[in-house]
């Protein structure tokens, strides 16, 4: 009888059956007439046992020849064993090499980060990177489901744009058939007209920032989710930030428990973030609190990374910092009606030093205000005529936010640098592989 080909994710449904699996040799060891092969197939890890007296000479010789990352097809009886990783073992009786692997460059010894990034295409095969990518995937699925289950429409904003969204200093410029064009910093400006058409919309895709930053919180290419909602005003925006984050964190804790355990993530530090409300603090009060803690910061200053960390560490869950000075924020933000020098803006700071993970605001609905802001920021009006049309033809209150996926994933996984939270990181000194 032909044995079914299964994946490690399907082990429970095939206990005590003869099966075949395909994958790569993650590790192996020998003990007398035994060979213990750890197989990985992208879904998990399975210990396979080859016992010399019970297999053919050919199968035994194949087992002896195995090297790390050799691709194989292995067959035998799957048995439950609570002592084995994952609760199952395969008693192998047939083993075929599908693709040989010479000495694998990523051995058990420690490697420097630069070496690992040069071998990123291979580094992805490690247990740690495998777990991070699974958390990233689940986060993307949870984000899409959150919005689509609440009647948001997905809008694909363009990558190539004729103008800046948040200032010109961090744009990647390219030639567009003789005209200058820029890689998008955000899909937001294009979402706002879509909100006028569909009321509740979101985009989710790559964005680009030409910041010459080498900090652990920055990438030049990253993924961002951005909802935009008609009729939503500032207090409702704060509620949306909280509800969104708490639900997605809950989803990761529920669906990625094995991956987080593999990453040795202390999930108790994430549990508080599944409950709302989150603490909220006015920018001015935040500045006063930081000054009390010894920070050299004044009213009107933006927060640095250390300031964000110090402030966030006062809480066990994300904190919403609100009403920033308008001068620190983008041109399109709605002024606070109680103090026009402030913007109805919010930054959500994650605990444990992971910094700002969400930035959002109520958008200005005034044509006159936006015209003044565009002039004040030195932006070319002609490039924003289409955007100003939104305030000419049926202006309306609306609000939205953006969350960088990699910062969220780093926080969930407890990893120190964003470069591990994306399959192929792009940094100011790295465009390979």
Buried (B, 14 or more C-beta within 10 A) or exposed (E): EEBEEBBBEBBEEBEEEBBBBBBBBBBBEEEEEEBBBBBBBBBBBBBBBBBBEBBEEEBBEBBEEBEBBBBBBBBBBBBEBEEBEBEBBBBBBBBBBEEEBEEBEBEEEEBEEEEBBBBBEBBBBBBBBBBBBBBBBBBBEBBBEBBEEBEBBBBEBEBEBBBBBBEBEBBBEEEEEEEEBBBBBBBBBBBBBBBBEBBBBBBBBBBBBBEEBEEBBBBBBBBBBBBBBBEBBBEBBBEBBBBBBBBBBBBBBEBBEEBBEBBEBEBEBBBBBBEBEBBBBBBBEBBBBBEEEEBEBEEEBBBBBEBBBBBBBBBBBBBBBBBBBBEBBBBBBBBBEEEEEBBBBBBBBBBBBBBBBBBBBBBBBEBEBBBEBBEEBEBEEEEBEEBBBBBEEEBBBBBBBBBBBBBBBBBBBBBEBBBBBBEBBBBEEBEEE
